[in-house]
Amino acid sequence: MTAMLLFSCSTDKAVRKGDQFYAICEYVEAAKQYKKAYRKISTKEKAKRGVVAWKMAECYRKTNNAARAMGSYKNAIRYNYPDSLAHRHLGDALLMTGDYKNAAKSYEAFLAIAGEDRLASVGLETAKQSQEWKKNPTQYIVKRAVELNGLRSDFCPMYVGSDTTMIVTTSTRKEANGTDISGVTGQKCADMFLTKRDDKGKWQKTELIQGETNSGYEDGACAFTPDGKMMYFTRCTTDEQYPRFASIYRSPRKDASWGKPEPVKISSDTLSSYAHPAVSPDGDWLYFASDMAGGQGGFDIWRFYIGGNAAKSGILENLGTGINTEGNEMFPAFGPYGDLYFSSNGYLGMGGLDIFCAKQVSDSIYDISNMKAPVNSNADDFGITFAPNLYRGYFSSNRNDARGWDHIYSFYLPETVHMLGGWLYEKDGYELPEGVIHMIGNDGSKTAFGVMNDGSYSVRVNPGVEYVLLGTCKGHLNAMRELKTTDATGRVDYQLDFELASITRPVLIDNIFYEFDKATLTPESATSLNELVQLLENNPNVTIELGAHCDFRGRDAYNERLSQKRAESVVNYLIEHGIDAERLVAKGYGESKPKTVLKKLTEKYPFLKENDVLTEQFINALESEEQQEICHQLNRRTEFRVLRTTYKLYE
């Protein structure tokens, strides 16, 4: 109304011409005319300047030129343009240029005038939150896809059904059909292009898609049925007298090309746009964006039944407030496991359009999450496509382009694989290929698996889970281990080894130390003794004998008394740590049972042979004092042997 009062009697041809272009959505041409008029208006005519600045700003906003929109909105506010929306739209433009501090001020100024407004409140929160998201990006890896981009705008990449060797993009590159420059975008009208991978996985030259789908109009933003045999795409026709409304067309595949397209009759409403098609994973529904009546405001996500059930034919549904807001929800797509992805400026984001994931909880309830940085940015991010069953693919963004032109980016989420591996073997011996490992997680998982012939094993585990594992093998005591996996992404490896004690022969307890010439245990012995406590707790039906041994030096009676006291010291330690005294027997052997060499020990001491007995005669016959001292150390040992495995088993 203000504009009509100011210019109804004006001879300003530029403004009138700009209005004509604006009415038919040719915003680039309209902006040129408004700019021409603005320069001619005296700075004293503040009201006129404010109106034209607003008109220019609206044109720049609609063509994604955030930098110019920001300057024009500032001029509109400077010259007291009366519509408070100038403050909110200025905040939007500032967000898209990454000026979060001043964006927050603009939203606050708007809210002070207008009171409650969801979009302004979301924008204000975005100005505060997005900086934190930038500092703490997700694990996604994002790169500009040089091989898919030309010298103009390239956007809305889409795999051809499940075939990831072909991708169709929408582009305004010079090879596009037609010679006219679009008054909407200032570029050539967009067409669809096809890029193929060669046998080595490298993208080849991008070429116009074959068939009848491209025209002299705007064609693009396509989608395919799961089998890749039908293409749906958006077409915007030209009319010099009326605004151009987007429509959805479909085209059947004919070998390597596409057949004559026909419009999809969704509604009798001819004054609304229908754009950005996406086909549901089951092929039954066509999802799209539209500003038709019955939505929540701006563009909404709708769906239209295209399946084979005649009873559902023609069903048209708005996805409702579970998805749609007062802002714009556009560019629907489906992720690797059927989740709905879309772009919106109506939720907490990072600026411009952000890509969101909607996981359906019930018929009308969705759990919606922002993909955050680096997938999203302060610019427009949209048109995502996923490779089947993978969190990788491509999307479009006009980030880092002062002209507002779109470009294609690749993304992938490094696969999170947590692997647990290790060995199961006999203590003081070799691998136990007959062994079985039982694993229970606090996520409810429960499994058992065998080991390889070399005693090794490898199993995938879940992130953020606590596991208890039990290594078992016939003729051996069980060994328990615990594992708590992290929440880290990517490849994470853990290792747990299972050392099983034999039931049929004595088992050496490593690193048991006593004070010199005494039976007092030193603090260094605690680790090994605590492991023995754990072993006995894991095998509650076992009773054992603790045997202490000395070398042959010293008097026999003295050695026997000392070894008995040392065995009793170990037993007392175990009792103090909760082991029933009835399960323990202390026996001091003195020097009466010299060690018998096992094969494993010969790997460490090559001068020894399997089944050698380290008697006084054997040791004295050794050539070097060093070898003799090694044998004395081996004889001075603390061992346990299993007496029975049925303690309180039948009670």
C-alpha positions as CSV (number, residue, x, y, z in Angstrom):
1,M,0.0,0.0,0.0
2,T,2.9,2.4,0.9
3,A,4.5,1.7,-2.5
4,M,1.2,2.4,-4.4
5,L,0.8,5.8,-2.6
6,L,4.4,6.8,-3.4
7,F,4.4,5.7,-7.0
8,S,0.8,5.8,-8.2
9,C,1.5,9.2,-9.8
10,S,5.1,8.7,-10.4
11,T,6.6,8.7,-13.9
12,D,9.5,6.6,-12.6
13,K,9.5,4.0,-15.4
14,A,12.3,2.0,-13.8
15,V,10.2,1.3,-10.7
16,R,7.1,0.4,-12.8
17,K,9.2,-1.9,-15.0
18,G,10.8,-3.4,-11.9
19,D,7.3,-4.1,-10.5
20,Q,6.3,-5.8,-13.8
21,F,9.3,-8.1,-13.7
22,Y,8.7,-8.8,-10.0
23,A,5.1,-9.8,-10.7
24,I,6.3,-12.6,-13.0
25,C,9.1,-13.6,-10.6
26,E,11.9,-12.3,-12.8
27,Y,13.8,-11.1,-9.8
28,V,17.2,-10.5,-11.4
29,E,15.7,-8.1,-14.0
30,A,13.5,-6.5,-11.4
31,A,16.5,-5.8,-9.1
32,K,18.3,-4.1,-12.0
33,Q,15.3,-1.7,-12.5
34,Y,15.0,-1.0,-8.8
35,K,18.7,-0.3,-8.5
36,K,18.4,2.1,-11.4
37,A,15.5,3.9,-9.8
38,Y,17.2,4.0,-6.3
39,R,20.2,5.8,-7.7
40,K,18.0,8.6,-9.1
41,I,16.1,9.2,-5.9
42,S,17.4,12.0,-3.8
43,T,18.6,11.2,-0.3
44,K,16.1,13.7,0.9
45,E,13.2,11.5,-0.3
46,K,13.6,9.0,2.5
47,A,10.3,7.3,2.1
48,K,10.8,6.6,-1.6
49,R,14.3,5.4,-1.0
50,G,13.1,3.1,1.8
51,V,10.4,1.5,-0.5
52,V,12.8,0.9,-3.4
53,A,15.5,-0.4,-1.1
54,W,13.0,-2.9,0.3
55,K,12.0,-4.0,-3.2
56,M,15.6,-4.5,-4.2
57,A,16.3,-6.5,-1.0
58,E,13.3,-8.8,-1.7
59,C,14.7,-9.5,-5.2
60,Y,18.2,-10.3,-3.8
61,R,16.7,-12.5,-1.0
62,K,14.7,-14.5,-3.6
63,T,17.8,-15.0,-5.7
64,N,20.0,-16.0,-2.7
65,N,22.3,-13.0,-3.0
66,A,22.7,-12.6,0.7
67,A,25.4,-9.9,0.6
68,R,23.3,-7.6,-1.6
69,A,20.1,-8.4,0.3
70,M,21.9,-7.4,3.5
71,G,22.9,-4.0,2.2
72,S,19.4,-3.3,0.7
73,Y,17.6,-4.2,3.9
74,K,19.9,-2.0,5.9
75,N,19.0,0.9,3.6
76,A,15.3,0.1,3.9
77,I,15.7,0.3,7.7
78,R,17.8,3.4,7.5
79,Y,15.1,5.2,5.5
80,N,12.4,4.1,7.9
81,Y,10.7,1.5,5.7
82,P,7.6,0.8,7.9
83,D,7.4,-3.0,7.5
84,S,9.2,-4.6,10.5
85,L,9.9,-7.7,8.4
86,A,13.0,-5.8,7.1
87,H,14.6,-6.5,10.5
88,R,13.9,-10.3,10.3
89,H,15.0,-10.6,6.7
90,L,18.1,-8.6,7.5
91,G,18.8,-11.1,10.3
92,D,18.4,-14.0,7.8
93,A,20.9,-12.3,5.3
94,L,23.4,-11.7,8.1
95,L,23.1,-15.3,9.1
96,M,23.9,-16.4,5.6
97,T,27.0,-14.2,5.5
98,G,28.1,-15.6,8.9
99,D,27.7,-12.4,10.9
100,Y,26.0,-14.1,13.8
101,K,26.4,-11.2,16.3
102,N,24.6,-8.6,14.2
103,A,22.0,-11.2,13.0
104,A,21.1,-11.7,16.7
105,K,20.6,-7.9,17.0
106,S,18.3,-7.8,14.0
107,Y,16.1,-10.6,15.3
108,E,15.9,-8.9,18.7
109,A,14.9,-5.7,17.0
110,F,12.2,-7.4,15.1
111,L,10.9,-9.3,18.1
112,A,10.8,-6.0,20.1
113,I,8.4,-4.7,17.4
114,A,6.4,-7.7,16.4
115,G,6.2,-9.6,19.6
116,E,6.2,-13.4,19.3
117,D,7.3,-14.8,16.0
118,R,8.6,-18.4,15.6
119,L,10.8,-17.8,12.6
120,A,12.6,-14.9,14.3
121,S,13.0,-16.8,17.5
122,V,14.5,-19.7,15.6
123,G,16.8,-17.3,13.8
124,L,17.9,-15.8,17.1
125,E,18.6,-19.2,18.6
126,T,20.4,-20.1,15.3
127,A,22.7,-17.1,15.7
128,K,23.7,-18.3,19.1
129,Q,23.9,-22.1,18.5
130,S,25.5,-22.3,15.0
131,Q,28.8,-21.0,16.2
132,E,29.0,-23.9,18.7
133,W,28.2,-26.4,15.9
134,K,30.9,-24.9,13.8
135,K,33.5,-25.4,16.6
136,N,32.3,-29.0,17.2
137,P,31.6,-30.5,13.8
138,T,30.2,-34.0,13.3
139,Q,32.3,-36.8,11.9
140,Y,31.0,-36.3,8.3
141,I,33.7,-35.5,5.7
142,V,32.6,-32.9,3.2
143,K,34.5,-31.9,0.0
144,R,33.6,-29.9,-3.1
145,A,32.9,-32.4,-5.9
146,V,35.1,-30.8,-8.5
147,E,34.3,-33.6,-11.0
148,L,30.6,-32.8,-11.0
149,N,30.7,-29.0,-11.0
150,G,30.9,-26.7,-14.0
151,L,31.4,-22.9,-14.3
152,R,27.9,-22.0,-13.3
153,S,25.3,-23.4,-10.9
154,D,25.2,-27.1,-10.3
155,F,22.8,-28.6,-7.8
156,C,20.3,-31.4,-6.8
157,P,22.5,-34.4,-7.6
158,M,20.6,-37.7,-7.7
159,Y,21.7,-41.3,-8.2
160,V,19.7,-43.1,-10.9
161,G,17.7,-45.5,-8.6
162,S,20.1,-47.9,-6.9
163,D,22.8,-47.4,-9.6
164,T,25.7,-45.4,-8.1
165,T,27.6,-45.5,-11.3
166,M,25.3,-42.8,-12.8
167,I,24.3,-39.5,-11.3
168,V,22.0,-36.8,-12.7
169,T,22.6,-33.2,-11.7
170,T,20.8,-29.9,-12.6
171,S,23.1,-27.3,-14.1
172,T,23.1,-23.9,-15.8
173,R,26.4,-24.6,-17.5
174,K,26.9,-23.3,-21.0
175,E,26.0,-26.7,-22.6
176,A,22.4,-26.3,-21.3
177,N,19.7,-25.9,-23.9
178,G,18.3,-22.5,-24.9
179,T,20.0,-19.2,-25.3
180,D,18.0,-16.9,-23.1
181,I,19.2,-15.8,-19.7
182,S,16.6,-16.4,-17.0
183,G,15.2,-13.3,-15.4
184,V,14.8,-15.4,-12.2
185,T,18.4,-16.5,-11.8
186,G,20.4,-14.4,-14.1
187,Q,21.8,-17.5,-15.7
188,K,20.9,-19.9,-18.5
189,C,17.8,-22.0,-17.9
190,A,18.8,-25.1,-16.1
191,D,18.9,-28.6,-17.6
192,M,19.6,-32.1,-16.4
193,F,23.0,-33.6,-17.0
194,L,24.3,-37.2,-16.6
195,T,27.7,-38.2,-15.3
196,K,28.9,-41.8,-15.4
197,R,31.7,-43.7,-13.6
198,D,34.2,-45.7,-15.5
199,D,35.4,-49.2,-14.5
200,K,37.9,-47.7,-12.1
201,G,35.2,-45.6,-10.3
202,K,36.3,-42.3,-11.8
203,W,33.6,-39.8,-12.9
204,Q,33.7,-39.2,-16.6
205,K,32.7,-36.1,-18.6
206,T,29.3,-34.6,-17.7
207,E,26.9,-34.5,-20.6
208,L,23.3,-33.5,-21.3
209,I,20.9,-36.3,-20.4
210,Q,19.7,-38.1,-23.4
211,G,16.0,-38.0,-24.4
212,E,13.2,-35.5,-24.3
213,T,13.3,-34.3,-20.8
214,N,15.3,-31.1,-21.3
215,S,13.6,-28.2,-22.9
216,G,14.1,-24.5,-23.3
217,Y,12.6,-24.0,-19.8
218,E,14.0,-24.7,-16.4
219,D,14.3,-28.5,-16.0
220,G,15.8,-30.3,-13.0
221,A,15.7,-31.3,-9.4
222,C,14.8,-34.9,-10.4
223,A,14.2,-38.2,-8.6
224,F,13.9,-41.8,-9.7
225,T,11.8,-44.8,-8.8
226,P,13.8,-47.5,-6.9
227,D,14.2,-49.5,-10.1
228,G,15.5,-46.5,-12.0
229,K,12.9,-46.9,-14.7
230,M,10.9,-43.7,-14.1
231,M,12.2,-40.2,-13.6
232,Y,10.2,-37.4,-11.9
233,F,11.5,-33.8,-12.3
234,T,10.6,-30.2,-11.9
235,R,9.8,-27.9,-14.8
236,C,9.3,-24.1,-14.7
237,T,7.7,-22.7,-17.9
238,T,7.9,-19.1,-19.1
239,D,5.1,-16.7,-19.5
240,E,5.7,-13.0,-20.1
241,Q,2.4,-12.0,-18.6
242,Y,2.0,-14.2,-15.5
243,P,4.2,-15.7,-12.7
244,R,5.7,-19.0,-13.5
245,F,4.7,-21.9,-11.3
246,A,6.8,-25.0,-11.0
247,S,5.2,-28.4,-12.0
248,I,6.3,-32.0,-11.7
249,Y,6.7,-34.1,-14.8
250,R,7.6,-37.8,-15.3
251,S,9.5,-39.5,-18.0
252,P,10.0,-43.3,-18.6
253,R,13.4,-44.7,-19.2
254,K,14.0,-46.0,-22.7
255,D,17.3,-47.9,-22.7
256,A,20.0,-45.2,-22.4
257,S,17.6,-42.2,-22.8
258,W,14.3,-40.9,-21.4
259,G,11.0,-40.7,-23.1
260,K,8.6,-37.8,-23.7
261,P,7.7,-36.2,-20.3
262,E,4.1,-35.8,-19.1
263,P,2.8,-33.6,-16.3
264,V,1.8,-35.3,-13.0
265,K,-1.7,-34.3,-12.1
266,I,-1.5,-33.8,-8.4
267,S,-4.1,-31.1,-7.8
268,S,-6.5,-28.8,-9.6
269,D,-4.8,-25.9,-8.0
270,T,-3.0,-24.2,-10.9
271,L,-1.8,-21.2,-8.9
272,S,0.7,-23.1,-6.7
273,S,4.1,-24.6,-7.3
274,Y,4.9,-28.3,-7.2
275,A,8.6,-29.1,-7.1
276,H,11.5,-31.2,-5.8
277,P,10.0,-34.7,-6.3
278,A,11.3,-37.7,-4.3
279,V,10.0,-41.3,-4.5
280,S,9.6,-43.3,-1.3
281,P,11.7,-46.4,-1.0
282,D,8.7,-48.7,-1.6
283,G,7.9,-46.7,-4.8
284,D,4.3,-46.0,-3.6
285,W,4.5,-42.3,-2.8
286,L,5.7,-39.2,-4.5
287,Y,7.0,-36.7,-2.0
288,F,7.4,-33.0,-3.1
289,A,7.4,-29.4,-2.0
290,S,4.5,-27.1,-2.6
291,D,3.0,-23.7,-1.4
292,M,-0.6,-24.8,-2.1
293,A,-3.3,-24.0,0.4
294,G,-3.7,-26.3,3.4
295,G,0.0,-26.1,4.5
296,Q,1.7,-24.6,7.5
297,G,3.2,-21.6,5.6
298,G,5.7,-21.1,2.9
299,F,6.6,-24.4,1.1
300,D,5.6,-27.6,2.8
301,I,6.4,-31.2,2.2
302,W,3.5,-33.2,0.8
303,R,3.0,-36.7,-0.6
304,F,0.9,-38.1,-3.4
305,Y,0.1,-41.7,-3.9
306,I,1.5,-43.3,-7.1
307,G,1.4,-47.0,-6.2
308,G,-0.7,-49.8,-7.6
309,N,-3.5,-49.9,-5.0
310,A,-6.5,-48.4,-6.8
311,A,-8.2,-47.7,-3.4
312,K,-5.5,-45.2,-2.6
313,S,-5.3,-43.6,-6.0
314,G,-5.2,-39.8,-5.9
315,I,-4.5,-39.6,-2.1
316,L,-2.8,-36.3,-1.4
317,E,-1.4,-35.6,2.1
318,N,0.4,-32.8,3.9
319,L,3.0,-34.2,6.3
320,G,1.7,-31.9,8.9
321,T,3.3,-30.1,11.8
322,G,5.5,-33.1,12.6
323,I,7.6,-31.9,9.6
324,N,6.3,-28.6,8.3
325,T,6.7,-25.1,9.8
326,E,5.8,-21.5,9.0
327,G,9.1,-21.5,7.1
328,N,10.0,-23.4,4.0
329,E,10.4,-27.2,3.9
330,M,11.8,-28.3,0.6
331,F,13.9,-30.9,-1.3
332,P,12.7,-34.1,0.3
333,A,14.9,-37.2,-0.1
334,F,15.3,-40.6,1.5
335,G,18.3,-41.9,3.4
336,P,20.0,-45.3,3.4
337,Y,17.4,-46.8,5.8
338,G,14.3,-45.0,4.7
339,D,14.6,-41.9,6.9
340,L,13.2,-38.7,5.3
341,Y,15.7,-35.9,4.7
342,F,14.7,-32.4,3.7
343,S,15.9,-28.8,3.8
344,S,14.3,-26.1,5.9
345,N,14.7,-22.6,7.3
346,G,12.0,-23.2,9.9
347,Y,14.1,-25.1,12.5
348,L,17.1,-24.3,14.6
349,G,19.9,-24.4,12.0
350,M,23.1,-22.6,10.9
351,G,21.6,-20.1,8.4
352,G,19.8,-20.3,5.1
353,L,18.4,-23.7,4.3
354,D,19.7,-26.6,6.4
355,I,19.5,-30.3,5.8
356,F,17.5,-32.2,8.4
357,C,16.9,-35.9,9.1
358,A,13.4,-37.0,10.2
359,K,13.1,-40.4,11.7
360,Q,9.4,-41.5,11.9
361,V,8.3,-42.4,15.4
362,S,4.6,-42.9,14.6
363,D,2.1,-41.9,11.9
364,S,2.5,-38.1,12.5
365,I,5.4,-37.9,14.9
366,Y,9.0,-37.5,13.7
367,D,12.3,-37.2,15.5
368,I,14.0,-34.3,13.6
369,S,17.7,-33.6,13.8
370,N,19.9,-31.1,12.1
371,M,22.9,-32.6,10.2
372,K,25.0,-29.7,11.6
373,A,28.5,-28.7,10.3
374,P,30.2,-29.6,8.1
375,V,27.2,-30.8,6.0
376,N,25.3,-27.6,6.9
377,S,26.7,-24.1,6.7
378,N,25.5,-20.5,7.1
379,A,24.4,-20.7,3.4
380,D,21.7,-22.8,1.7
381,D,22.3,-26.5,1.9
382,F,19.9,-28.8,0.1
383,G,19.3,-31.5,-2.5
384,I,20.9,-34.5,-0.8
385,T,21.3,-38.0,-2.3
386,F,22.6,-41.1,-0.6
387,A,24.3,-44.2,-2.0
388,P,22.1,-47.3,-1.1
389,N,22.6,-48.4,2.5
390,L,25.5,-46.0,3.0
391,Y,25.9,-42.7,4.8
392,R,27.7,-41.2,1.8
393,G,26.6,-39.3,-1.3
394,Y,26.3,-35.7,-2.6
395,F,24.4,-32.5,-1.8
396,S,24.2,-28.9,-3.0
397,S,25.2,-25.7,-1.3
398,N,25.9,-22.0,-2.2
399,R,28.4,-21.7,0.6
400,N,31.5,-19.5,-0.2
401,D,30.0,-18.1,-3.4
402,A,29.3,-14.4,-3.3
403,R,27.0,-14.7,-6.3
404,G,24.8,-17.2,-4.6
405,W,25.5,-19.9,-7.2
406,D,25.1,-23.5,-6.1
407,H,27.7,-26.2,-6.2
408,I,27.8,-29.9,-5.5
409,Y,29.6,-31.4,-2.5
410,S,30.4,-34.9,-1.6
411,F,30.0,-36.2,1.9
412,Y,30.6,-39.4,3.8
413,L,30.4,-40.6,7.3
414,P,33.5,-42.8,8.2
415,E,32.0,-46.2,9.0
416,T,32.1,-46.9,12.7
417,V,33.6,-50.3,13.2
418,H,34.6,-51.5,16.7
419,M,36.5,-54.8,16.6
420,L,37.7,-56.9,19.5
421,G,40.4,-59.4,19.0
422,G,43.1,-61.4,20.8
423,W,44.2,-64.9,21.7
424,L,43.1,-67.7,23.9
425,Y,45.9,-69.9,25.2
426,E,47.1,-72.1,28.1
427,K,49.0,-70.4,30.8
428,D,52.7,-71.4,30.3
429,G,51.6,-73.1,27.2
430,Y,50.2,-72.7,23.7
431,E,47.0,-71.8,21.9
432,L,43.8,-73.7,22.7
433,P,42.0,-74.1,19.3
434,E,39.1,-75.9,21.0
435,G,38.4,-72.8,23.2
436,V,35.1,-71.0,23.2
437,I,34.5,-67.4,24.3
438,H,31.1,-66.3,25.7
439,M,30.2,-62.6,25.5
440,I,27.4,-60.7,27.2
441,G,26.7,-56.9,26.7
442,N,24.6,-54.5,28.7
443,D,22.8,-53.7,25.5
444,G,21.1,-57.1,25.7
445,S,23.5,-58.9,23.3
446,K,24.6,-62.4,24.1
447,T,26.8,-64.6,21.9
448,A,29.4,-67.4,22.0
449,F,32.1,-68.0,19.4
450,G,35.1,-70.3,18.9
451,V,38.7,-69.3,18.2
452,M,40.9,-70.0,15.2
453,N,43.4,-72.8,14.9
454,D,46.1,-70.5,16.2
455,G,44.0,-69.5,19.2
456,S,43.1,-66.1,17.8
457,Y,39.7,-64.6,17.5
458,S,38.1,-61.4,16.1
459,V,34.5,-60.2,16.7
460,R,32.6,-57.0,16.1
461,V,31.4,-55.1,19.1
462,N,29.0,-52.2,19.5
463,P,30.1,-48.7,20.5
464,G,29.3,-47.5,24.0
465,V,28.6,-51.0,25.5
466,E,29.9,-52.7,28.5
467,Y,30.8,-56.4,27.9
468,V,31.7,-59.3,30.1
469,L,33.6,-62.1,28.4
470,L,34.4,-65.6,29.6
471,G,37.1,-67.7,28.0
472,T,36.6,-71.4,28.3
473,C,38.2,-74.7,27.2
474,K,37.8,-78.3,28.4
475,G,40.4,-79.2,30.9
476,H,41.1,-75.6,31.9
477,L,39.7,-73.1,34.4
478,N,37.6,-70.3,33.0
479,A,39.0,-66.8,32.5
480,M,36.8,-63.7,32.7
481,R,37.6,-60.3,31.1
482,E,35.6,-57.0,30.9
483,L,35.5,-54.5,28.1
484,K,33.8,-51.1,27.9
485,T,33.7,-49.8,24.3
486,T,33.9,-46.1,23.6
487,D,31.5,-43.9,21.6
488,A,34.2,-43.1,19.1
489,T,33.4,-43.2,15.4
490,G,35.5,-44.7,12.6
491,R,37.7,-47.8,13.2
492,V,38.4,-48.7,16.8
493,D,40.3,-51.9,17.8
494,Y,40.4,-53.5,21.3
495,Q,42.4,-56.5,22.4
496,L,41.7,-59.0,25.2
497,D,43.8,-62.2,25.7
498,F,42.5,-65.2,27.7
499,E,45.2,-67.1,29.6
500,L,43.6,-70.3,30.9
501,A,45.0,-72.4,33.8
502,S,45.2,-76.1,33.4
503,I,43.3,-78.4,35.7
504,T,45.7,-81.3,35.3
505,R,49.1,-79.8,36.1
506,P,50.5,-77.2,38.4
507,V,50.2,-73.6,37.3
508,L,52.9,-71.0,38.0
509,I,51.8,-67.8,39.7
510,D,54.0,-65.1,38.2
511,N,55.5,-62.2,40.1
512,I,55.0,-63.5,43.7
513,F,57.8,-61.9,45.8
514,Y,58.7,-62.4,49.5
515,E,61.0,-60.4,51.7
516,F,64.5,-61.9,51.8
517,D,64.7,-65.1,53.8
518,K,61.2,-64.5,55.1
519,A,57.6,-65.5,54.3
520,T,56.3,-61.9,54.2
521,L,54.7,-61.0,50.8
522,T,56.0,-57.7,49.2
523,P,53.6,-55.1,47.8
524,E,54.7,-56.0,44.3
525,S,52.9,-59.4,44.7
526,A,49.4,-57.8,44.9
527,T,48.7,-57.7,41.2
528,S,49.2,-61.4,40.6
529,L,47.5,-62.4,43.8
530,N,44.4,-60.2,42.9
531,E,44.3,-62.0,39.6
532,L,44.3,-65.3,41.4
533,V,41.4,-64.0,43.6
534,Q,39.5,-63.2,40.4
535,L,40.2,-66.6,38.9
536,L,38.8,-68.3,42.0
537,E,35.7,-66.1,42.0
538,N,35.2,-67.0,38.3
539,N,35.5,-70.7,39.1
540,P,33.6,-71.0,42.4
541,N,33.5,-74.9,42.5
542,V,37.3,-75.2,42.4
543,T,39.6,-76.0,45.3
544,I,43.3,-75.6,45.0
545,E,46.6,-76.3,46.6
546,L,49.1,-73.4,47.0
547,G,52.5,-74.9,46.7
548,A,55.7,-72.9,47.6
549,H,59.1,-74.2,46.4
550,C,62.8,-73.4,47.2
551,D,66.0,-74.0,45.4
552,F,68.4,-76.7,46.8
553,R,70.7,-74.3,48.5
554,G,70.3,-74.3,52.3
555,R,69.3,-77.0,54.8
556,D,66.4,-79.2,53.8
557,A,64.5,-78.7,57.0
558,Y,64.9,-74.9,56.9
559,N,63.8,-74.8,53.2
560,E,60.7,-76.9,54.0
561,R,59.7,-74.6,56.9
562,L,60.2,-71.4,54.9
563,S,58.3,-72.7,51.9
564,Q,55.4,-73.8,54.2
565,K,55.1,-70.4,55.7
566,R,55.3,-68.7,52.3
567,A,52.4,-71.0,51.0
568,E,50.4,-70.1,54.1
569,S,51.0,-66.3,53.5
570,V,49.5,-66.7,50.0
571,V,46.5,-68.6,51.4
572,N,46.0,-66.0,54.1
573,Y,46.0,-63.3,51.5
574,L,43.3,-65.1,49.5
575,I,41.1,-65.6,52.6
576,E,41.5,-61.9,53.5
577,H,40.2,-61.1,50.0
578,G,37.0,-63.2,50.2
579,I,38.0,-66.8,49.2
580,D,36.6,-69.5,51.4
581,A,39.3,-71.2,53.5
582,E,37.8,-74.6,52.7
583,R,38.9,-74.1,49.1
584,L,42.5,-73.6,49.9
585,V,45.4,-75.9,51.0
586,A,48.9,-74.6,51.8
587,K,51.8,-76.9,51.1
588,G,55.5,-76.1,51.5
589,Y,57.6,-78.4,49.3
590,G,61.1,-77.0,50.1
591,E,63.5,-78.4,47.5
592,S,61.7,-81.7,47.2
593,K,60.0,-81.0,43.8
594,P,62.4,-79.4,41.4
595,K,60.7,-77.8,38.3
596,T,60.1,-79.8,35.2
597,V,60.7,-77.8,32.1
598,L,57.7,-77.3,29.7
599,K,58.1,-76.7,26.0
600,K,57.1,-73.1,26.2
601,L,59.9,-72.3,28.6
602,T,62.5,-73.6,26.2
603,E,61.6,-70.7,23.8
604,K,62.8,-68.2,26.5
605,Y,65.8,-70.4,27.7
606,P,67.2,-72.3,24.7
607,F,69.8,-74.1,26.8
608,L,66.9,-76.0,28.4
609,K,64.9,-78.9,26.8
610,E,61.4,-80.0,27.3
611,N,60.9,-82.3,30.3
612,D,64.3,-81.4,31.8
613,V,64.1,-81.7,35.6
614,L,66.1,-78.9,37.4
615,T,67.7,-81.2,40.1
616,E,70.9,-80.4,42.0
617,Q,72.8,-82.7,39.7
618,F,71.3,-81.1,36.5
619,I,72.1,-77.6,37.6
620,N,75.6,-78.4,38.8
621,A,76.4,-79.9,35.4
622,L,75.6,-76.6,33.6
623,E,78.6,-74.8,32.1
624,S,77.9,-71.2,33.2
625,E,77.0,-69.6,36.5
626,E,74.4,-67.5,34.7
627,Q,72.5,-70.6,33.5
628,Q,72.7,-72.1,37.0
629,E,71.3,-68.9,38.6
630,I,68.4,-69.0,36.0
631,C,67.6,-72.5,37.1
632,H,67.7,-71.6,40.8
633,Q,65.2,-68.8,40.1
634,L,62.9,-71.2,38.2
635,N,63.0,-73.6,41.2
636,R,62.0,-70.8,43.6
637,R,58.4,-70.6,42.7
638,T,54.8,-70.4,43.9
639,E,52.3,-72.6,42.1
640,F,48.8,-73.8,42.4
641,R,47.2,-77.0,41.3
642,V,43.5,-77.9,41.1
643,L,42.4,-80.5,43.7
644,R,38.8,-80.8,42.6
645,T,36.1,-79.0,40.6
646,T,33.0,-80.0,42.6
647,Y,33.2,-77.8,45.7
648,K,29.6,-77.1,46.8
649,L,28.5,-78.0,43.2
650,Y,25.5,-80.1,44.4
651,E,24.4,-78.1,47.4
